[in-house]
Amino acid sequence: MKTIWKIQLNLVERQSIGLPEGWKFLSIQLQDTSICAWFLVDEYTDHIALHTISMVGTGGQVSPGIGEYLGTVQKDKYVWHFFIVGGSRE
């Protein structure tokens, strides 16, 4: 059975999150004052893999291999761009 997971992200350059195999990214947005990402996942998948989420501010250096672009969020006067690396997707 599929379900939607919400994961609150921190304002840090890199962080790890766990997602089941076969996940599908849905959205990244500001909810109240928190940056959140939503994923469609199979809740019956046993294997959870770690993925690296990277955050880069506008004008910041983007390193090679930063991953797949997820989206952009504006918070206060800052604009943050998010990327993900790792694991299997749908």
MARLOVEX-593158 format. One record per residue: chain; z, y, x of N, C-alpha, C, CB in turn. Coordinates in nm, 4 decimals. Atoms other than C-alpha are relative to their C-alpha. Glycine has a CB too. Layout:
BEGIN
<tidren chain="A" n_w="Z" n_v="Y" n_u="X" ca_w="Z" ca_v="Y" ca_u="X" c_w="Z" c_v="Y" c_u="X" cb_w="Z" cb_v="Y" cb_u="X"/>
...
***
This chain:
BEGIN
<tidren chain="A" n_w="0.0000" n_v="-0.1176" n_u="0.0839" ca_w="0.0000" ca_v="0.0000" ca_u="0.0000" c_w="0.0000" c_v="0.1245" c_u="0.0888" cb_w="0.1217" cb_v="-0.0005" cb_u="-0.0956"/>
<tidren chain="A" n_w="0.0085" n_v="-0.1261" n_u="-0.0741" ca_w="-0.0861" ca_v="0.3468" ca_u="0.1268" c_w="0.1060" c_v="0.0971" c_u="-0.0519" cb_w="-0.1422" cb_v="0.0623" cb_u="-0.0125"/>
<tidren chain="A" n_w="-0.0948" n_v="-0.1051" n_u="0.0341" ca_w="0.1654" ca_v="0.6293" ca_u="0.1331" c_w="-0.0259" c_v="0.1184" c_u="0.0922" cb_w="0.1478" cb_v="-0.0500" cb_u="0.0119"/>
<tidren chain="A" n_w="0.0175" n_v="-0.1201" n_u="-0.0816" ca_w="0.1761" ca_v="0.9820" ca_u="0.2715" c_w="0.1312" c_v="0.0309" c_u="0.0712" cb_w="-0.0459" cb_v="0.1212" cb_u="-0.0870"/>
<tidren chain="A" n_w="-0.1151" n_v="-0.0395" n_u="-0.0811" ca_w="0.4122" ca_v="1.0658" ca_u="0.5561" c_w="-0.0135" c_v="0.1465" c_u="0.0366" cb_w="0.0119" cb_v="-0.0878" cb_u="0.1276"/>
<tidren chain="A" n_w="-0.0076" n_v="-0.1378" n_u="-0.0502" ca_w="0.5202" ca_v="1.4206" ca_u="0.6367" c_w="0.0843" c_v="-0.0041" c_u="0.1265" cb_w="0.0615" cb_v="0.0995" cb_u="-0.1077"/>
<tidren chain="A" n_w="-0.0728" n_v="-0.0057" n_u="-0.1257" ca_w="0.6258" ca_v="1.4820" ca_u="0.9961" c_w="0.0152" c_v="0.1456" c_u="0.0398" cb_w="-0.0723" cb_v="-0.0813" cb_u="0.1112"/>
<tidren chain="A" n_w="-0.0277" n_v="-0.1367" n_u="-0.0435" ca_w="0.7936" ca_v="1.8064" ca_u="1.0935" c_w="-0.0170" c_v="0.0084" c_u="0.1511" cb_w="0.1432" cb_v="0.0443" cb_u="-0.0421"/>
<tidren chain="A" n_w="0.0279" n_v="-0.0169" n_u="-0.1422" ca_w="0.6724" ca_v="1.9309" ca_u="1.4309" c_w="0.0854" c_v="0.1119" c_u="0.0586" cb_w="-0.1491" cb_v="0.0294" cb_u="0.0225"/>
<tidren chain="A" n_w="-0.0770" n_v="-0.1011" n_u="-0.0715" ca_w="0.8662" ca_v="2.1292" ca_u="1.6887" c_w="-0.0947" c_v="0.0957" c_u="0.0709" cb_w="0.0968" cb_v="-0.0655" cb_u="0.1009"/>
<tidren chain="A" n_w="0.0798" n_v="-0.0970" n_u="-0.0751" ca_w="0.7384" ca_v="2.4413" ca_u="1.8622" c_w="0.0193" c_v="-0.0248" c_u="0.1493" cb_w="0.0394" cb_v="0.1463" cb_u="-0.0373"/>
<tidren chain="A" n_w="-0.0053" n_v="0.0387" n_u="-0.1409" ca_w="0.7023" ca_v="2.2679" ca_u="2.1983" c_w="-0.1411" c_v="-0.0374" c_u="0.0443" cb_w="0.1000" cb_v="-0.1190" cb_u="0.0230"/>
<tidren chain="A" n_w="0.1339" n_v="0.0276" n_u="-0.0537" ca_w="0.4051" ca_v="2.2093" ca_u="2.4276" c_w="-0.0461" c_v="-0.1423" c_u="-0.0297" cb_w="-0.0020" cb_v="0.0237" cb_u="0.1503"/>
<tidren chain="A" n_w="0.0345" n_v="0.1401" n_u="0.0267" ca_w="0.4168" ca_v="1.8280" ca_u="2.3837" c_w="0.1163" c_v="-0.0685" c_u="-0.0696" cb_w="-0.0365" cb_v="-0.0747" cb_u="0.1311"/>
<tidren chain="A" n_w="-0.1005" n_v="0.0820" n_u="0.0663" ca_w="0.6009" ca_v="1.5877" ca_u="2.1563" c_w="-0.0630" c_v="-0.1320" c_u="-0.0401" cb_w="0.0592" cb_v="0.0725" cb_u="-0.1235"/>
<tidren chain="A" n_w="0.0478" n_v="0.1320" n_u="0.0410" ca_w="0.5731" ca_v="1.2226" ca_u="2.0573" c_w="0.0399" c_v="-0.0269" c_u="-0.1433" cb_w="0.0551" cb_v="-0.1098" cb_u="0.0924"/>
<tidren chain="A" n_w="-0.0293" n_v="0.0441" n_u="0.1366" ca_w="0.5500" ca_v="1.0883" ca_u="1.7043" c_w="-0.0433" c_v="-0.1456" c_u="-0.0131" cb_w="-0.0725" cb_v="0.0904" cb_u="-0.1066"/>
<tidren chain="A" n_w="0.0368" n_v="0.1384" n_u="0.0272" ca_w="0.5331" ca_v="0.7308" ca_u="1.5766" c_w="-0.0775" c_v="-0.0109" c_u="-0.1296" cb_w="0.1236" cb_v="-0.0882" cb_u="-0.0055"/>
<tidren chain="A" n_w="0.0835" n_v="0.0220" n_u="0.1182" ca_w="0.2575" ca_v="0.6298" ca_u="1.3348" c_w="-0.0461" c_v="-0.1448" c_u="-0.0022" cb_w="-0.1220" cb_v="0.0965" cb_u="-0.0015"/>
<tidren chain="A" n_w="0.0525" n_v="0.1361" n_u="0.0098" ca_w="0.1488" ca_v="0.2899" ca_u="1.2026" c_w="-0.1488" c_v="-0.0032" c_u="0.0328" cb_w="0.0244" cb_v="-0.0570" cb_u="-0.1403"/>
<tidren chain="A" n_w="0.1432" n_v="0.0155" n_u="-0.0247" ca_w="-0.1915" ca_v="0.1555" ca_u="1.3057" c_w="-0.0770" c_v="0.0291" c_u="-0.1285" cb_w="-0.0323" cb_v="-0.1430" cb_u="0.0522"/>
<tidren chain="A" n_w="0.0859" n_v="-0.0279" n_u="0.1146" ca_w="-0.4729" ca_v="0.2697" ca_u="1.0796" c_w="0.0305" c_v="0.1300" c_u="-0.0711" cb_w="0.0100" cb_v="-0.1104" cb_u="-0.0967"/>
<tidren chain="A" n_w="-0.0351" n_v="-0.1269" n_u="0.0628" ca_w="-0.3313" ca_v="0.6148" ca_u="1.0068" c_w="-0.1224" c_v="0.0898" c_u="-0.0174" cb_w="0.1062" cb_v="0.0717" cb_u="0.0826"/>
<tidren chain="A" n_w="0.1049" n_v="-0.1001" n_u="0.0216" ca_w="-0.5468" ca_v="0.8985" ca_u="0.8754" c_w="0.0678" c_v="0.1365" c_u="-0.0116" cb_w="-0.0858" cb_v="-0.0327" cb_u="-0.1289"/>
<tidren chain="A" n_w="-0.0541" n_v="-0.1353" n_u="0.0046" ca_w="-0.4683" ca_v="1.2643" ca_u="0.9408" c_w="-0.0484" c_v="0.0705" c_u="-0.1260" cb_w="-0.0407" cb_v="0.0797" cb_u="0.1260"/>
<tidren chain="A" n_w="0.0353" n_v="-0.0731" n_u="0.1212" ca_w="-0.4609" ca_v="1.4785" ca_u="0.6264" c_w="0.0007" c_v="0.1514" c_u="0.0190" cb_w="0.0947" cb_v="-0.0368" cb_u="-0.1105"/>
<tidren chain="A" n_w="-0.0114" n_v="-0.1454" n_u="-0.0080" ca_w="-0.3359" ca_v="1.8281" ca_u="0.7069" c_w="0.1145" c_v="0.0400" c_u="0.0919" cb_w="0.0206" cb_v="0.0601" cb_u="-0.1395"/>
<tidren chain="A" n_w="-0.1117" n_v="-0.0619" n_u="-0.0719" ca_w="-0.1179" ca_v="2.0508" ca_u="0.9224" c_w="0.0135" c_v="0.1410" c_u="-0.0549" cb_w="-0.0228" cb_v="0.0003" cb_u="0.1574"/>
<tidren chain="A" n_w="-0.0224" n_v="-0.1287" n_u="0.0644" ca_w="0.0412" ca_v="2.3566" ca_u="0.7617" c_w="0.1428" c_v="0.0461" c_u="0.0243" cb_w="-0.0290" cb_v="-0.0085" cb_u="-0.1508"/>
<tidren chain="A" n_w="-0.1336" n_v="-0.0557" n_u="-0.0005" ca_w="0.3400" ca_v="2.5844" ca_u="0.7577" c_w="0.0604" c_v="-0.0239" c_u="-0.1380" cb_w="-0.0014" cb_v="0.1520" cb_u="0.0367"/>
<tidren chain="A" n_w="-0.0724" n_v="0.0208" n_u="0.1253" ca_w="0.5886" ca_v="2.4736" ca_u="0.4890" c_w="0.1330" c_v="0.0715" c_u="0.0147" cb_w="0.0197" cb_v="-0.1538" cb_u="-0.0328"/>
<tidren chain="A" n_w="-0.1121" n_v="-0.0911" n_u="-0.0188" ca_w="0.8539" ca_v="2.7399" ca_u="0.4442" c_w="-0.0080" c_v="0.0537" c_u="0.1425" cb_w="0.1377" cb_v="-0.0712" cb_u="-0.0270"/>
<tidren chain="A" n_w="0.0043" n_v="-0.0486" n_u="-0.1384" ca_w="0.9362" ca_v="2.8094" ca_u="0.8112" c_w="-0.0304" c_v="-0.1127" c_u="0.0993" cb_w="0.1328" cb_v="0.0665" cb_u="0.0363"/>
<tidren chain="A" n_w="0.0233" n_v="0.1169" n_u="-0.0853" ca_w="0.8515" ca_v="2.4607" ca_u="0.9461" c_w="-0.1480" c_v="-0.0349" c_u="0.0074" cb_w="0.0790" cb_v="-0.1201" cb_u="-0.0515"/>
<tidren chain="A" n_w="0.1362" n_v="0.0508" n_u="-0.0160" ca_w="0.5236" ca_v="2.3320" ca_u="1.0883" c_w="0.0040" c_v="-0.1489" c_u="-0.0295" cb_w="-0.0570" cb_v="0.0287" cb_u="0.1444"/>
<tidren chain="A" n_w="0.0007" n_v="0.1397" n_u="0.0432" ca_w="0.4458" ca_v="1.9993" ca_u="0.9193" c_w="-0.1415" c_v="-0.0566" c_u="0.0046" cb_w="0.0581" cb_v="-0.0131" cb_u="-0.1420"/>
<tidren chain="A" n_w="0.1275" n_v="0.0722" n_u="0.0014" ca_w="0.1698" ca_v="1.7401" ca_u="0.9541" c_w="0.0134" c_v="-0.1143" c_u="-0.0995" cb_w="-0.0388" cb_v="-0.0532" cb_u="0.1436"/>
<tidren chain="A" n_w="0.0009" n_v="0.1074" n_u="0.0987" ca_w="0.0757" ca_v="1.4925" ca_u="0.6811" c_w="-0.1019" c_v="-0.1050" c_u="0.0406" cb_w="-0.0312" cb_v="0.0547" cb_u="-0.1413"/>
<tidren chain="A" n_w="0.0836" n_v="0.1130" n_u="-0.0374" ca_w="-0.0706" ca_v="1.1472" ca_u="0.7455" c_w="-0.0003" c_v="-0.1023" c_u="-0.1132" cb_w="0.0495" cb_v="-0.0640" cb_u="0.1322"/>
<tidren chain="A" n_w="0.0111" n_v="0.1129" n_u="0.0923" ca_w="-0.1979" ca_v="0.8718" ca_u="0.5143" c_w="0.0194" c_v="-0.1259" c_u="0.0832" cb_w="-0.1393" cb_v="-0.0010" cb_u="-0.0766"/>
<tidren chain="A" n_w="-0.0324" n_v="0.1191" n_u="-0.0789" ca_w="-0.0476" ca_v="0.5449" ca_u="0.6381" c_w="0.0145" c_v="-0.1212" c_u="-0.0917" cb_w="0.1299" cb_v="0.0220" cb_u="0.0815"/>
<tidren chain="A" n_w="-0.0260" n_v="0.1259" n_u="0.0700" ca_w="-0.0209" ca_v="0.1803" ca_u="0.5358" c_w="0.1460" c_v="-0.0347" c_u="0.0261" cb_w="-0.0974" cb_v="-0.1161" cb_u="0.0480"/>
<tidren chain="A" n_w="-0.1438" n_v="0.0198" n_u="-0.0194" ca_w="0.3519" ca_v="0.1336" ca_u="0.4780" c_w="0.0360" c_v="-0.1438" c_u="0.0352" cb_w="0.0745" cb_v="0.0412" cb_u="-0.1242"/>
<tidren chain="A" n_w="-0.0287" n_v="0.1398" n_u="-0.0317" ca_w="0.3235" ca_v="-0.2432" ca_u="0.5316" c_w="-0.0469" c_v="-0.0416" c_u="0.1393" cb_w="-0.0641" cb_v="-0.0888" cb_u="-0.1024"/>
<tidren chain="A" n_w="0.0399" n_v="0.0301" n_u="-0.1360" ca_w="0.1869" ca_v="-0.2193" ca_u="0.8857" c_w="0.1249" c_v="-0.0088" c_u="0.0866" cb_w="-0.0985" cb_v="0.1068" cb_u="0.0544"/>
<tidren chain="A" n_w="-0.1193" n_v="0.0227" n_u="-0.0817" ca_w="0.4420" ca_v="-0.3600" ca_u="1.1287" c_w="-0.0002" c_v="0.0802" c_u="0.1300" cb_w="0.0125" cb_v="-0.1468" cb_u="0.0319"/>
<tidren chain="A" n_w="0.0071" n_v="-0.0618" n_u="-0.1326" ca_w="0.3195" ca_v="-0.1962" ca_u="1.4489" c_w="-0.0028" c_v="0.1529" c_u="-0.0102" cb_w="-0.1244" cb_v="-0.0501" cb_u="0.0754"/>
<tidren chain="A" n_w="-0.0050" n_v="-0.1458" n_u="-0.0090" ca_w="0.4216" ca_v="0.1662" ca_u="1.5083" c_w="-0.0338" c_v="0.0375" c_u="0.1443" cb_w="0.1417" cb_v="0.0565" cb_u="-0.0431"/>
<tidren chain="A" n_w="0.0410" n_v="-0.0441" n_u="-0.1332" ca_w="0.2493" ca_v="0.3341" ca_u="1.8043" c_w="0.0377" c_v="0.1463" c_u="0.0197" cb_w="-0.1522" cb_v="-0.0201" cb_u="0.0203"/>
<tidren chain="A" n_w="-0.0312" n_v="-0.1382" n_u="-0.0325" ca_w="0.3521" ca_v="0.6540" ca_u="1.9798" c_w="-0.1277" c_v="0.0782" c_u="0.0271" cb_w="0.0939" cb_v="0.0071" cb_u="0.1210"/>
<tidren chain="A" n_w="0.1127" n_v="-0.0907" n_u="-0.0180" ca_w="0.1107" ca_v="0.9454" ca_u="1.9795" c_w="0.0550" c_v="0.1310" c_u="0.0549" cb_w="-0.0784" cb_v="0.0224" cb_u="-0.1346"/>
<tidren chain="A" n_w="-0.0410" n_v="-0.1280" n_u="-0.0559" ca_w="0.1299" ca_v="1.2683" ca_u="2.1756" c_w="-0.0662" c_v="0.1133" c_u="-0.0780" cb_w="-0.0361" cb_v="0.0086" cb_u="0.1503"/>
<tidren chain="A" n_w="0.0484" n_v="-0.1220" n_u="0.0649" ca_w="0.0987" ca_v="1.5942" ca_u="1.9835" c_w="0.0139" c_v="0.1122" c_u="0.1017" cb_w="0.0797" cb_v="0.0320" cb_u="-0.1334"/>
<tidren chain="A" n_w="-0.0020" n_v="-0.1149" n_u="-0.0906" ca_w="0.0051" ca_v="1.8916" ca_u="2.2024" c_w="-0.0237" c_v="0.1272" c_u="-0.0792" cb_w="-0.1063" cb_v="-0.0150" cb_u="0.1117"/>
<tidren chain="A" n_w="0.0114" n_v="-0.1300" n_u="0.0656" ca_w="0.0371" ca_v="2.2547" ca_u="2.1000" c_w="-0.0434" c_v="0.1023" c_u="0.1045" cb_w="0.1352" cb_v="0.0421" cb_u="-0.0677"/>
<tidren chain="A" n_w="0.0504" n_v="-0.1037" n_u="-0.0894" ca_w="-0.1580" ca_v="2.5403" ca_u="2.2605" c_w="-0.0103" c_v="0.1290" c_u="-0.0796" cb_w="-0.1384" cb_v="-0.0396" cb_u="0.0621"/>
<tidren chain="A" n_w="0.0149" n_v="-0.1304" n_u="0.0634" ca_w="-0.1290" ca_v="2.9068" ca_u="2.1726" c_w="-0.1363" c_v="0.0592" c_u="0.0291" cb_w="0.1093" cb_v="0.0950" cb_u="0.0467"/>
<tidren chain="A" n_w="0.1271" n_v="-0.0677" n_u="-0.0231" ca_w="-0.4364" ca_v="3.1226" ca_u="2.1378" c_w="0.0059" c_v="0.0704" c_u="0.1355" cb_w="-0.0314" cb_v="0.1017" cb_u="-0.1148"/>
<tidren chain="A" n_w="0.0064" n_v="-0.0563" n_u="-0.1341" ca_w="-0.5403" ca_v="3.2274" ca_u="2.4883" c_w="0.0622" c_v="-0.0896" c_u="0.1058" cb_w="0.0674" cb_v="0.1331" cb_u="0.0019"/>
<tidren chain="A" n_w="-0.0638" n_v="0.0920" n_u="-0.0936" ca_w="-0.3517" ca_v="2.9354" ca_u="2.6444" c_w="-0.0999" c_v="-0.0931" c_u="0.0658" cb_w="0.1057" cb_v="-0.0809" cb_u="-0.0706"/>
<tidren chain="A" n_w="0.0830" n_v="0.0954" n_u="-0.0739" ca_w="-0.4908" ca_v="2.6847" ca_u="2.8922" c_w="-0.0088" c_v="-0.1319" c_u="-0.0764" cb_w="0.0570" cb_v="-0.0236" cb_u="0.1422"/>
<tidren chain="A" n_w="0.0221" n_v="0.1292" n_u="0.0651" ca_w="-0.6415" ca_v="2.3703" ca_u="2.7384" c_w="-0.0354" c_v="-0.1010" c_u="0.1091" cb_w="-0.1140" cb_v="0.0089" cb_u="-0.1096"/>
<tidren chain="A" n_w="0.0213" n_v="0.0985" n_u="-0.1061" ca_w="-0.6092" ca_v="2.0734" ca_u="2.9718" c_w="-0.0992" c_v="-0.1076" c_u="-0.0431" cb_w="0.1330" cb_v="-0.0646" cb_u="0.0400"/>
<tidren chain="A" n_w="0.0911" n_v="0.1097" n_u="0.0331" ca_w="-0.8701" ca_v="1.7943" ca_u="2.9926" c_w="0.0777" c_v="-0.1150" c_u="-0.0648" cb_w="-0.0745" cb_v="-0.0497" cb_u="0.1269"/>
<tidren chain="A" n_w="-0.0647" n_v="0.1126" n_u="0.0662" ca_w="-0.7888" ca_v="1.4998" ca_u="2.7678" c_w="0.1082" c_v="0.0400" c_u="-0.0978" cb_w="0.0579" cb_v="-0.0904" cb_u="0.1013"/>
<tidren chain="A" n_w="-0.1046" n_v="-0.0478" n_u="0.0909" ca_w="-0.5796" ca_v="1.7103" ca_u="2.5314" c_w="-0.0011" c_v="-0.0762" c_u="-0.1326" cb_w="-0.0172" cb_v="0.1497" cb_u="-0.0260"/>
<tidren chain="A" n_w="0.0067" n_v="0.0809" n_u="0.1204" ca_w="-0.7006" ca_v="1.4948" ca_u="2.2423" c_w="-0.0848" c_v="0.0605" c_u="-0.1092" cb_w="0.1359" cb_v="-0.0233" cb_u="-0.0517"/>
<tidren chain="A" n_w="0.0781" n_v="-0.0414" n_u="0.1161" ca_w="-0.8502" ca_v="1.5385" ca_u="1.9007" c_w="0.0697" c_v="0.1151" c_u="-0.0720" cb_w="-0.0214" cb_v="-0.1185" cb_u="-0.0962"/>
<tidren chain="A" n_w="-0.0524" n_v="-0.1177" n_u="0.0696" ca_w="-0.8047" ca_v="1.8724" ca_u="1.7256" c_w="0.0496" c_v="-0.0370" c_u="-0.1395" cb_w="-0.1078" cb_v="0.1093" cb_u="-0.0095"/>
<tidren chain="A" n_w="-0.0556" n_v="0.0228" n_u="0.1331" ca_w="-0.5776" ca_v="1.8565" ca_u="1.4200" c_w="-0.0116" c_v="0.1232" c_u="-0.0886" cb_w="0.1452" cb_v="-0.0418" cb_u="0.0106"/>
<tidren chain="A" n_w="0.0044" n_v="-0.1201" n_u="0.0819" ca_w="-0.5617" ca_v="2.2146" ca_u="1.3050" c_w="0.0727" c_v="0.1152" c_u="0.0662" cb_w="0.0594" cb_v="-0.0271" cb_u="-0.1362"/>
<tidren chain="A" n_w="-0.0594" n_v="-0.1236" n_u="-0.0487" ca_w="-0.4313" ca_v="2.5675" ca_u="1.3520" c_w="0.1001" c_v="0.0497" c_u="-0.1033" cb_w="-0.1089" cb_v="0.1074" cb_u="0.0287"/>
<tidren chain="A" n_w="-0.1052" n_v="-0.0527" n_u="0.0866" ca_w="-0.1120" ca_v="2.7190" ca_u="1.2133" c_w="0.0394" c_v="0.1379" c_u="0.0514" cb_w="0.1237" cb_v="-0.0960" cb_u="-0.0046"/>
<tidren chain="A" n_w="-0.0506" n_v="-0.1319" n_u="-0.0346" ca_w="-0.0074" ca_v="3.0848" ca_u="1.2068" c_w="0.1466" c_v="0.0078" c_u="-0.0396" cb_w="-0.0825" cb_v="0.1119" cb_u="-0.0693"/>
<tidren chain="A" n_w="-0.1434" n_v="-0.0123" n_u="0.0262" ca_w="0.3676" ca_v="3.1403" ca_u="1.2382" c_w="0.0487" c_v="0.1293" c_u="0.0630" cb_w="0.0796" cb_v="-0.1231" cb_u="0.0557"/>
<tidren chain="A" n_w="-0.0387" n_v="-0.1337" n_u="-0.0431" ca_w="0.5071" ca_v="3.4916" ca_u="1.2616" c_w="-0.1227" c_v="0.0675" c_u="0.0607" cb_w="0.1186" cb_v="-0.0051" cb_u="0.1026"/>
<tidren chain="A" n_w="0.1156" n_v="-0.0677" n_u="-0.0619" ca_w="0.2785" ca_v="3.6778" ca_u="1.5047" c_w="-0.0796" c_v="-0.0916" c_u="0.0917" cb_w="0.0466" cb_v="0.1211" cb_u="0.0788"/>
<tidren chain="A" n_w="0.0641" n_v="0.0962" n_u="-0.0899" ca_w="0.1660" ca_v="3.3600" ca_u="1.6861" c_w="-0.0979" c_v="-0.0906" c_u="-0.0737" cb_w="0.1053" cb_v="-0.0845" cb_u="0.0700"/>
<tidren chain="A" n_w="0.0967" n_v="0.0953" n_u="0.0536" ca_w="-0.1294" ca_v="3.1266" ca_u="1.6331" c_w="0.0025" c_v="-0.1222" c_u="0.0916" cb_w="-0.1453" cb_v="0.0627" cb_u="-0.0096"/>
<tidren chain="A" n_w="-0.0156" n_v="0.1249" n_u="-0.0748" ca_w="-0.0797" ca_v="2.7619" ca_u="1.7413" c_w="-0.1082" c_v="-0.0977" c_u="-0.0402" cb_w="0.1390" cb_v="-0.0617" cb_u="-0.0235"/>
<tidren chain="A" n_w="0.1056" n_v="0.0980" n_u="0.0214" ca_w="-0.3503" ca_v="2.4955" ca_u="1.7786" c_w="0.0553" c_v="-0.1365" c_u="0.0409" cb_w="-0.1302" cb_v="0.0364" cb_u="0.0813"/>
<tidren chain="A" n_w="-0.0609" n_v="0.1310" n_u="-0.0213" ca_w="-0.2520" ca_v="2.1264" ca_u="1.7556" c_w="-0.1059" c_v="-0.1069" c_u="0.0233" cb_w="0.0873" cb_v="-0.0380" cb_u="-0.1193"/>
<tidren chain="A" n_w="0.0879" n_v="0.1091" n_u="-0.0399" ca_w="-0.4124" ca_v="1.8165" ca_u="1.9110" c_w="0.0815" c_v="-0.1288" c_u="0.0050" cb_w="-0.0671" cb_v="0.0290" cb_u="0.1376"/>
<tidren chain="A" n_w="-0.0687" n_v="0.1294" n_u="-0.0048" ca_w="-0.3296" ca_v="1.4421" ca_u="1.9048" c_w="-0.0738" c_v="-0.0984" c_u="0.0904" cb_w="0.0135" cb_v="-0.0586" cb_u="-0.1413"/>
<tidren chain="A" n_w="0.0536" n_v="0.1052" n_u="-0.0868" ca_w="-0.3790" ca_v="1.1578" ca_u="2.1542" c_w="0.0760" c_v="-0.1277" c_u="-0.0291" cb_w="0.0108" cb_v="0.0386" cb_u="0.1516"/>
<tidren chain="A" n_w="-0.0660" n_v="0.1299" n_u="0.0041" ca_w="-0.3099" ca_v="0.7869" ca_u="2.1213" c_w="-0.0161" c_v="-0.0754" c_u="-0.1292" cb_w="0.1423" cb_v="0.0172" cb_u="0.0264"/>
<tidren chain="A" n_w="-0.0050" n_v="0.0902" n_u="0.1142" ca_w="-0.3210" ca_v="0.4880" ca_u="1.8926" c_w="-0.1298" c_v="-0.0194" c_u="-0.0742" cb_w="0.0991" cb_v="0.0477" cb_u="-0.0935"/>
<tidren chain="A" n_w="0.1184" n_v="0.0323" n_u="0.0800" ca_w="-0.5625" ca_v="0.3490" ca_u="1.6403" c_w="0.0058" c_v="0.0734" c_u="-0.1327" cb_w="-0.0112" cb_v="-0.1523" cb_u="-0.0232"/>
<tidren chain="A" n_w="0.0123" n_v="-0.0727" n_u="0.1257" ca_w="-0.6854" ca_v="0.5291" ca_u="1.3343" c_w="-0.0804" c_v="-0.0808" c_u="-0.0989" cb_w="-0.0647" cb_v="0.1369" cb_u="0.0219"/>
<tidren chain="A" n_w="0.0778" n_v="0.0620" n_u="0.1082" ca_w="-0.8462" ca_v="0.4366" ca_u="1.0072" c_w="-0.1482" c_v="0.0225" c_u="0.0267" cb_w="0.0405" cb_v="0.0582" cb_u="-0.1396"/>
***
